[in-house]
Amino acid sequence: MSQRFYENLVEPILKEHFPDLSYTACRIGLGSEVLGYDTEISADHDYGPCLQVILAEERFPAAAVQIMGVLDSVLPATFEGWAVHYPTNVRPPRDSEEGMLGSDHGVEVYTIAAWCDRFLGRVFPTELTARDWLSYSEQTLLTVTAGAVFRDDAGELNALRARLAYFPRDIWLYKLAAQWGRIAEERAYVGRAGDVGDELGSRVIATRMVGNIMRLAMLIERRYAPYPKWFGTAFSRLACASDLAPLLEQVLAACTWRERESALVEACRFVAELQSPGASPARLLR
């Protein structure tokens, strides 16, 4: 919807009123629709036709207010049955400050530096260090690498998305090792809890291990994991999910700790083989 909003309304307005304007148009940032997971329920808050227009630093002071003034006066009340003007708590301020400008409709204007500072906490003048990479949640990285770019005249946004597309190899290997460490730390506790009659405690530990195995699978397939609401959805779209998910469901459905432990062993063996250089061609890590 946001792409159609841009192509059918915003782009023609900008072309008519600012024919020589160089800019980027995209839908990135916060929102289930950025991840591609939005449903009808997603419309309960902060939802409607929305996009970001990104201007060059030198053009923003003069152009942003003019662009927003035109959009305020020309945009219609609705688009495809959705309100174009709708309340939300996540828009940039209405006054043009620090490279960002918002209004009561879904078009937001930024500089790339201001957008990065607001959503990522830095402007990225240099390459990220290992500490930088490890300081970001994967959901934070998805705010810029997920979503869609409709136009990018200067190529600046696409270059940033390419830089942040996934962890460098050394960071990836470190995170794989750390994730295996989380699994190994509790590997015996499912049985130890069950052995003293604590089936509930055994289930709680096994459930946590299932989450860690799912996260490990996402690392193996080099996919950023979103925040918890969409974590299972993202996992279900992995290439390995059709084989791994039934094993994990066996863990969660097991009535006894011995069945639970046996299913966990199979799930761990599966992801170990998935990561192995000797895995089948469909699962081979390149």
SERO-4910 file (N, C-alpha, C, O; in steps of 0.05 Angstrom, whole numbers):
BEGIN
 pado doro    nc1    nc2    nc3   cac1   cac2   cac3    cc1    cc2    cc3    oc1    oc2    oc3
  Met    A     16    -24      0      0      0      0     17     25      0     11     44    -14
  Ser    A     38     25     16     56     49     17     69     54    -10     72     77    -18
  Gln    A     76     33    -25     87     37    -51     67     49    -70     74     67    -86
  Arg    A     42     39    -70     22     51    -87     16     80    -78     11     97    -95
  Phe    A     16     85    -52     12    112    -42     34    131    -54     28    153    -62
  Tyr    A     58    121    -55     80    137    -66     76    141    -96     76    163   -107
  Glu    A     72    118   -111     71    119   -140     47    134   -150     49    148   -171
  Asn    A     24    132   -137     -1    143   -147     -6    172   -137    -21    187   -150
  Leu    A      5    179   -114     -1    205   -102     24    222    -98     27    244   -109
  Val    A     43    212    -82     65    229    -73     84    234    -96     92    257   -100
  Glu    A     91    214   -111    110    219   -134     99    239   -154    114    257   -161
  Pro    A     74    237   -163     64    258   -181     64    286   -169     69    305   -184
  Ile    A     58    288   -143     58    314   -131     86    326   -131     90    349   -137
  Leu    A    106    310   -123    134    319   -123    143    326   -151    158    346   -155
  Lys    A    135    310   -170    144    316   -198    132    342   -208    145    357   -223
  Glu    A    107    347   -201     94    371   -210    106    396   -197    111    416   -211
  His    A    110    395   -171    118    419   -156    148    422   -153    158    444   -149
  Phe    A    162    400   -155    192    401   -151    204    383   -173    216    363   -166
  Pro    A    202    391   -198    211    373   -220    240    366   -220    248    346   -231
  Asp    A    257    383   -208    286    378   -208    296    366   -182    320    364   -178
  Leu    A    278    358   -165    286    349   -138    298    321   -140    287    303   -152
  Ser    A    322    318   -127    334    292   -124    328    283    -96    333    297    -76
  Tyr    A    318    258    -93    309    249    -67    308    218    -66    311    205    -87
  Thr    A    304    208    -42    299    180    -38    271    176    -27    262    192    -10
  Ala    A    257    156    -36    230    150    -25    231    121    -16    240    103    -32
  Cys    A    221    115      7    223     88     18    202     84     40    190    103     49
  Arg    A    199     59     49    184     52     73    202     35     90    204     11     87
  Ile    A    216     48    109    234     35    128    227     45    156    209     62    159
  Gly    A    240     34    176    236     43    203    219     24    219    223      0    217
  Leu    A    200     35    234    183     18    252    157     10    238    149     23    219
  Gly    A    146    -12    247    120    -21    237    121    -49    226    141    -58    214
  Ser    A    100    -65    232     99    -92    222    100    -93    192    110   -113    181
  Glu    A     90    -73    178     90    -73    149    118    -70    138    123    -79    116
  Val    A    136    -58    153    164    -56    144    176    -84    142    192    -90    124
  Leu    A    168   -102    161    178   -129    161    163   -147    141    172   -169    135
  Gly    A    140   -137    132    124   -152    113    106   -172    127     96   -191    115
  Tyr    A    100   -167    153     84   -186    169     58   -174    178     44   -186    194
  Asp    A     50   -151    168     26   -138    178      1   -153    170      0   -166    149
  Thr    A    -19   -152    187    -45   -165    182    -67   -144    187    -61   -121    192
  Glu    A    -91   -152    185   -113   -134    191   -111   -123    220   -119   -100    224
  Ile    A   -102   -139    238    -99   -130    266    -78   -108    269    -80    -92    287
  Ser    A    -59   -108    250    -38    -88    252    -49    -59    249    -36    -40    257
  Ala    A    -73    -57    239    -85    -30    235    -96    -18    261   -108      3    260
  Asp    A    -91    -32    283   -102    -21    308    -87      3    319    -98     17    336
  His    A    -63      8    309    -49     32    317    -27     39    297    -15     21    284
  Asp    A    -21     65    294      1     75    278      1     63    250     23     56    240
  Tyr    A    -22     60    238    -23     45    213    -37     61    191    -59     73    196
  Gly    A    -26     62    168    -38     75    145    -17     79    123      6     71    127
  Pro    A    -24     92    101     -5     97     80     18    115     91     13    137    101
  Cys    A     42    105     88     65    119    100     90    115     84     94     93     73
  Leu    A    107    135     82    133    132     70    152    154     80    143    174     91
  Gln    A    177    149     75    198    169     82    209    181     56    216    166     38
  Val    A    212    207     56    226    221     35    252    231     47    252    246     67
  Ile    A    274    224     35    300    231     45    314    250     26    316    245      2
  Leu    A    323    272     37    336    293     21    365    295     28    374    287     49
  Ala    A    380    307     10    409    312     15    411    333     37    393    350     40
  Glu    A    432    332     52    437    350     74    434    379     66    421    396     79
  Glu    A    446    386     43    446    414     34    419    424     24    414    448     24
  Arg    A    402    405     16    375    413      6    354    414     28    334    428     25
  Phe    A    359    400     50    338    397     70    328    424     81    304    429     82
  Pro    A    346    442     90    336    467    103    316    482     86    296    493     97
  Ala    A    321    484     60    303    500     43    280    484     33    258    494     30
  Ala    A    285    459     26    265    444     12    245    430     30    222    427     22
  Ala    A    253    421     54    235    405     70    209    419     77    187    407     73
  Val    A    211    444     86    186    458     93    169    463     68    144    461     70
  Gln    A    181    469     45    165    473     21    151    448     13    127    448      6
  Ile    A    165    425     14    153    400      6    130    393     25    109    385     15
  Met    A    134    396     51    113    389     70     89    408     66     66    399     69
  Gly    A     94    433     60     72    452     56     55    443     33     30    444     34
  Val    A     67    435     11     52    426    -13     37    400     -6     13    398    -13
  Leu    A     50    381      7     36    356     14     13    361     32     -8    349     29
  Asp    A     16    379     52     -5    386     70    -30    396     56    -53    390     63
  Ser    A    -26    411     35    -48    424     21    -60    407     -2    -83    411    -10
  Val    A    -44    388    -12    -53    374    -36    -62    345    -31    -79    335    -45
  Leu    A    -50    332    -11    -57    304     -6    -87    301      1    -97    318     15
  Pro    A   -100    281    -10   -128    277     -4   -133    266     24   -114    260     38
  Ala    A   -158    264     31   -165    255     58   -161    225     61   -154    215     83
  Thr    A   -165    210     39   -163    180     40   -147    170     16   -144    183     -4
  Phe    A   -137    145     19   -124    131     -3   -132    102      0   -126     89     20
  Glu    A   -144     91    -20   -153     63    -20   -170     56      5   -168     34     15
  Gly    A   -185     75     14   -203     71     37   -189     76     63   -203     73     84
  Trp    A   -164     82     63   -149     88     88   -145    118     92   -141    132     73
  Ala    A   -147    127    117   -143    155    122   -114    162    117    -95    148    126
  Val    A   -109    183    102    -82    193     97    -72    209    121    -48    209    127
  His    A    -90    222    135    -83    237    159    -93    220    183   -117    216    187
  Tyr    A    -74    211    199    -82    193    222    -61    197    244    -38    204    239
  Pro    A    -70    193    269    -52    197    292    -32    175    295    -37    152    290
  Thr    A     -8    182    304     13    163    311     33    177    330     36    201    329
  Asn    A     46    161    346     66    172    365     94    170    354    113    177    369
  Val    A     98    161    330    125    155    320    135    173    298    156    169    287
  Arg    A    119    194    291    127    212    269    148    231    280    150    237    304
  Pro    A    164    242    261    183    263    269    167    289    276    144    291    269
  Pro    A    180    308    289    166    332    298    156    349    274    166    346    252
  Arg    A    137    366    279    126    383    258    144    407    251    142    417    229
  Asp    A    161    415    269    179    437    263    205    425    252    216    406    262
  Ser    A    216    438    231    239    428    217    264    432    234    277    453    233
  Glu    A    272    410    248    295    411    265    312    386    261    301    364    258
  Glu    A    338    390    261    357    367    261    351    347    238    354    323    242
  Gly    A    344    358    215    342    341    191    318    323    190    319    302    177
  Met    A    296    330    204    272    314    202    247    331    205    248    352    218
  Leu    A    226    323    191    201    339    191    177    321    187    178    304    169
  Gly    A    157    324    203    133    309    201    108    326    199    110    350    200
  Ser    A     85    313    195     59    327    195     39    307    205     46    288    218
  Asp    A     13    313    200     -8    294    209    -15    273    189    -33    257    193
  His    A      0    272    167     -4    251    147     20    233    147     39    236    163
  Gly    A     20    213    129     40    192    131     66    197    116     82    179    114
  Val    A     71    221    105     96    226     91    115    240    111    108    261    122
  Glu    A    138    229    115    158    239    133    183    247    117    190    234     98
  Val    A    195    270    124    219    280    109    243    279    128    242    289    151
  Tyr    A    265    268    118    290    266    134    314    272    116    312    273     92
  Thr    A    337    275    130    362    270    117    370    242    126    360    232    146
  Ile    A    388    229    111    397    202    119    410    203    146    408    184    161
  Ala    A    426    224    152    439    226    178    419    228    200    423    215    221
  Ala    A    399    244    197    379    247    218    363    221    222    357    214    245
  Trp    A    356    207    200    342    182    203    359    161    219    349    148    237
  Cys    A    384    160    211    402    141    225    405    148    254    405    130    271
  Asp    A    408    173    260    412    182    287    387    175    304    389    167    327
  Arg    A    363    178    292    339    173    307    334    144    311    326    136    333
  Phe    A    338    127    291    331     99    293    354     81    300    350     59    311
  Leu    A    379     89    293    402     72    298    422     84    318    439     70    328
  Gly    A    418    109    325    435    121    345    462    130    336    479    138    352
  Arg    A    467    129    309    492    139    299    489    145    269    469    137    257
  Val    A    509    159    258    507    168    230    523    152    211    521    155    186
  Phe    A    540    134    220    556    116    204    576    129    185    575    124    161
  Pro    A    593    147    196    613    159    178    635    139    171    649    143    151
  Thr    A    639    119    188    660     99    184    648     71    186    625     68    193
  Glu    A    664     51    180    655     24    182    650     17    211    663     28    229
  Leu    A    632     -2    216    626    -10    243    648    -28    254    659    -45    239
  Thr    A    654    -25    279    673    -42    293    657    -67    303    633    -68    302
  Ala    A    672    -87    313    659   -111    324    641   -103    347    619   -113    350
  Arg    A    650    -84    364    634    -75    386    608    -62    376    587    -66    388
  Asp    A    610    -46    354    586    -34    343    566    -55    334    542    -53    341
  Trp    A    575    -75    319    557    -96    310    544   -110    333    520   -115    332
  Leu    A    559   -116    354    548   -131    376    529   -114    394    515   -125    410
  Ser    A    530    -88    391    514    -70    407    485    -68    397    468    -58    411
  Tyr    A    480    -76    372    454    -73    359    438    -98    362    448   -120    357
  Ser    A    412    -94    369    394   -117    366    389   -122    337    391   -104    320
  Glu    A    381   -147    330    376   -153    302    351   -138    292    349   -131    269
  Gln    A    331   -134    310    308   -118    302    316    -90    294    305    -79    275
  Thr    A    335    -78    308    344    -51    301    356    -51    273    351    -33    258
  Leu    A    372    -71    267    383    -73    240    361    -77    219    365    -69    196
  Leu    A    340    -90    226    318    -94    207    303    -68    201    290    -66    180
  Thr    A    304    -48    218    291    -23    213    301    -10    187    287      5    174
  Val    A    326    -16    180    337     -4    156    340    -24    133    338    -17    110
  Thr    A    345    -50    140    350    -69    118    324    -82    109    324    -93     86
  Ala    A    303    -82    125    277    -92    115    263    -68    102    274    -47     98
  Gly    A    237    -72     95    223    -51     82    230    -49     53    241    -68     41
  Ala    A    223    -27     40    227    -24     11    236      3      4    230     23     17
  Val    A    253      4    -17    262     30    -28    249     33    -55    252     17    -73
  Phe    A    234     55    -58    219     60    -83    236     77   -103    233     74   -127
  Arg    A    253     93    -92    270    111   -109    294    119    -92    291    124    -68
  Asp    A    318    120   -104    342    127    -89    361    141   -108    380    128   -118
  Asp    A    356    166   -114    372    180   -134    401    181   -128    418    177   -146
  Ala    A    408    187   -103    437    189    -96    449    162    -89    473    159    -88
  Gly    A    433    141    -85    443    115    -78    452    112    -50    463     92    -42
  Glu    A    448    133    -33    459    133     -6    445    112     12    458     99     27
  Leu    A    418    110      9    404     91     26    410     63     19    415     46     36
  Asn    A    411     57     -7    417     29    -16    445     22     -7    451     -2     -1
  Ala    A    464     41     -7    491     35      2    491     28     31    506     10     40
  Leu    A    476     43     47    474     37     76    462     10     81    471     -5     97
  Arg    A    441      4     66    428    -22     69    447    -45     62    447    -66     75
  Ala    A    463    -41     42    483    -61     34    504    -65     56    512    -88     61
  Arg    A    512    -43     69    532    -45     90    522    -60    114    537    -74    128
  Leu    A    496    -58    119    484    -70    143    468    -95    137    453   -105    154
  Ala    A    470   -105    112    454   -128    103    456   -152    121    435   -165    127
  Tyr    A    480   -158    131    483   -180    151    510   -177    164    527   -162    155
  Phe    A    513   -192    186    537   -191    202    562   -199    185    560   -217    169
  Pro    A    585   -185    189    610   -195    177    616   -223    187    606   -231    208
  Arg    A    632   -238    173    636   -266    179    646   -271    207    636   -288    221
  Asp    A    665   -255    217    675   -259    244    654   -255    265    652   -270    285
  Ile    A    637   -235    261    615   -230    280    595   -253    279    585   -262    299
  Trp    A    589   -262    255    571   -284    251    581   -309    265    565   -323    279
  Leu    A    606   -316    262    617   -339    275    617   -337    305    611   -356    320
  Tyr    A    622   -313    315    621   -308    344    593   -312    354    589   -325    375
  Lys    A    573   -302    340    545   -305    349    536   -334    347    520   -343    364
  Leu    A    545   -348    327    539   -377    326    550   -391    350    536   -407    363
  Ala    A    575   -386    357    588   -399    380    573   -391    406    568   -409    423
  Ala    A    566   -366    408    551   -357    432    524   -371    435    515   -378    457
  Gln    A    511   -374    412    484   -387    412    486   -416    420    470   -426    435
  Trp    A    506   -430    409    511   -458    418    517   -458    448    509   -477    461
  Gly    A    531   -438    458    537   -437    486    512   -435    503    511   -448    524
  Arg    A    493   -419    494    468   -417    509    454   -444    510    443   -452    531
  Ile    A    454   -459    488    441   -485    487    456   -505    505    444   -520    520
  Ala    A    483   -504    503    499   -523    519    496   -518    549    496   -537    565
  Glu    A    492   -493    557    491   -486    585    467   -500    599    469   -507    623
  Glu    A    446   -505    584    422   -517    597    416   -545    586    394   -555    591
  Arg    A    434   -556    571    428   -581    558    420   -603    577    404   -620    570
  Ala    A    432   -604    601    426   -625    620    402   -620    638    392   -638    652
  Tyr    A    393   -595    638    373   -587    659    345   -598    653    330   -601    672
  Val    A    339   -603    628    313   -615    622    310   -641    636    289   -647    648
  Gly    A    330   -658    635    330   -684    648    334   -682    678    321   -697    693
  Arg    A    351   -663    687    356   -661    716    330   -652    730    324   -662    752
  Ala    A    316   -633    718    291   -624    731    271   -647    730    257   -652    750
  Gly    A    268   -660    707    249   -681    706    255   -705    724    237   -718    734
  Asp    A    281   -710    729    289   -732    745    280   -729    774    278   -749    789
  Val    A    276   -705    783    267   -701    811    237   -695    811    226   -686    831
  Gly    A    223   -702    789    194   -699    788    184   -671    781    160   -666    783
  Asp    A    202   -654    772    194   -627    765    188   -625    735    204   -614    720
  Glu    A    166   -636    727    159   -635    698    154   -606    689    161   -599    666
  Leu    A    141   -590    705    136   -562    697    162   -547    693    165   -533    673
  Gly    A    181   -550    711    207   -537    708    222   -548    683    235   -532    669
  Ser    A    219   -574    678    231   -585    654    219   -573    629    234   -568    610
  Arg    A    193   -569    629    180   -557    605    189   -528    601    194   -520    578
  Val    A    192   -513    623    201   -485    621    229   -484    608    234   -468    590
  Ile    A    247   -501    618    274   -501    607    274   -510    578    288   -498    561
  Ala    A    258   -531    571    257   -540    544    246   -519    525    255   -516    502
  Thr    A    226   -504    534    215   -483    518    235   -462    512    237   -452    489
  Arg    A    251   -455    532    273   -435    527    293   -446    507    303   -431    491
  Met    A    299   -472    509    318   -484    490    307   -484    462    322   -480    443
  Val    A    281   -488    459    269   -487    433    273   -459    420    280   -457    397
  Gly    A    269   -438    436    273   -411    426    302   -407    418    307   -394    397
  Asn    A    321   -418    433    349   -415    426    356   -431    401    373   -422    385
  Ile    A    344   -454    397    349   -469    373    338   -455    349    350   -454    327
  Met    A    314   -443    352    303   -427    330    321   -404    322    325   -398    299
  Arg    A    331   -390    342    349   -368    337    375   -377    324    386   -364    307
  Leu    A    385   -400    332    409   -412    320    403   -417    290    420   -412    273
  Ala    A    380   -428    284    373   -434    256    373   -408    240    381   -408    216
  Met    A    363   -386    251    362   -361    237    391   -351    232    396   -340    211
  Leu    A    408   -355    251    436   -348    247    449   -365    225    463   -354    208
  Ile    A    444   -390    225    455   -408    205    447   -400    177    463   -401    158
  Glu    A    421   -392    174    412   -383    148    416   -353    143    406   -342    123
  Arg    A    430   -340    161    437   -312    159    413   -294    155    410   -280    135
  Arg    A    395   -296    174    371   -279    174    369   -265    201    371   -278    222
  Tyr    A    366   -239    200    361   -224    225    335   -232    238    315   -237    224
  Ala    A    335   -234    264    311   -242    279    296   -217    288    308   -200    300
  Pro    A    270   -216    282    254   -193    291    247   -196    320    253   -215    334
  Tyr    A    233   -176    330    224   -176    358    203   -198    363    193   -209    343
  Pro    A    197   -205    388    183   -230    394    157   -234    379    150   -257    373
  Lys    A    141   -213    374    115   -217    362    117   -231    335    100   -247    327
  Trp    A    139   -226    320    142   -237    293    165   -257    291    172   -266    270
  Phe    A    176   -265    314    199   -283    314    191   -310    302    206   -321    285
  Gly    A    169   -322    311    160   -347    300    153   -346    271    158   -365    256
  Thr    A    141   -324    262    135   -320    234    160   -319    217    161   -332    196
  Ala    A    180   -305    227    206   -303    212    218   -331    211    229   -339    190
  Phe    A    218   -346    233    229   -373    233    215   -391    213    227   -406    199
  Ser    A    188   -388    212    173   -406    194    180   -402    165    174   -420    148
  Arg    A    193   -380    158    200   -375    130    228   -383    123    238   -378    101
  Leu    A    243   -395    142    269   -405    136    267   -430    119    247   -444    119
  Ala    A    288   -435    104    288   -459     87    287   -485    103    276   -505     94
  Cys    A    298   -484    127    299   -508    144    274   -512    161    271   -533    173
  Ala    A    256   -493    161    234   -493    180    216   -518    177    206   -529    196
  Ser    A    211   -525    152    192   -548    147    203   -573    160    187   -591    167
  Asp    A    229   -576    162    241   -600    174    245   -597    204    241   -615    220
  Leu    A    253   -573    212    260   -568    240    236   -563    258    235   -572    281
  Ala    A    216   -549    248    193   -543    264    179   -567    276    172   -567    300
  Pro    A    175   -589    261    162   -613    273    178   -624    297    167   -634    316
  Leu    A    205   -623    295    221   -632    317    217   -615    342    215   -625    364
  Leu    A    215   -589    338    212   -571    360    183   -573    372    180   -570    396
  Glu    A    164   -579    355    137   -583    365    135   -609    381    120   -610    401
  Gln    A    151   -629    375    153   -653    391    163   -646    419    154   -657    439
  Val    A    183   -629    420    194   -620    446    172   -608    463    169   -615    487
  Leu    A    157   -589    452    137   -575    467    113   -592    474    100   -587    494
  Ala    A    107   -612    457     84   -629    462     90   -653    480     72   -667    489
  Ala    A    115   -658    486    123   -682    502    110   -682    529    110   -661    542
  Cys    A    100   -704    538     88   -706    564    107   -714    586    102   -709    610
  Thr    A    130   -725    579    149   -733    599    177   -722    592    182   -715    569
  Trp    A    193   -719    613    219   -707    608    237   -724    590    253   -713    575
  Arg    A    233   -750    591    250   -767    573    243   -763    544    260   -761    527
  Glu    A    217   -761    538    208   -755    510    218   -727    502    227   -723    479
  Arg    A    217   -709    520    225   -681    515    255   -680    509    263   -667    490
  Glu    A    270   -694    525    299   -694    522    307   -707    496    325   -698    482
  Ser    A    293   -729    489    300   -743    464    294   -726    440    309   -725    421
  Ala    A    272   -711    441    265   -693    418    285   -670    416    292   -662    394
  Leu    A    294   -660    439    315   -639    438    341   -649    426    354   -634    411
  Val    A    348   -673    432    373   -685    421    370   -685    390    389   -678    376
  Glu    A    347   -693    380    343   -694    351    344   -666    339    355   -662    317
  Ala    A    332   -647    352    332   -620    342    360   -608    342    368   -595    322
  Cys    A    376   -613    363    404   -604    363    420   -617    342    437   -605    329
  Arg    A    416   -643    338    431   -657    317    424   -645    290    441   -642    273
  Phe    A    399   -639    286    390   -627    260    405   -601    254    415   -597    232
  Val    A    405   -582    274    418   -557    268    448   -559    266    461   -544    252
  Ala    A    460   -579    281    489   -584    278    495   -593    250    515   -584    238
  Glu    A    479   -611    239    483   -620    211    478   -597    191    491   -595    170
  Leu    A    458   -580    198    452   -558    181    476   -539    178    481   -528    157
  Gln    A    490   -535    200    513   -518    201    538   -531    189    557   -517    181
  Ser    A    538   -557    188    562   -571    180    569   -567    151    551   -566    134
  Pro    A    595   -563    144    603   -561    116    595   -585     99    594   -583     74
  Gly    A    589   -608    112    582   -632     98    552   -635     94    543   -656     86
  Ala    A    537   -614    100    508   -615     97    500   -618     68    516   -614     50
  Ser    A    475   -626     63    466   -630     36    467   -603     21    466   -582     33
  Pro    A    468   -604     -6    471   -579    -22    450   -558    -15    455   -534    -15
  Ala    A    425   -567     -9    404   -547     -4    409   -532     22    399   -510     26
  Arg    A    425   -544     40    430   -532     66    459   -522     69    466   -511     90
  Leu    A    474   -525     48    503   -519     50    507   -489     56    496   -472     43
  Leu    A    524   -484     76    531   -456     82    553   -447     64    575   -459     64
  Arg    A    548   -426     49    569   -416     31    581   -391     42    599   -379     30
***
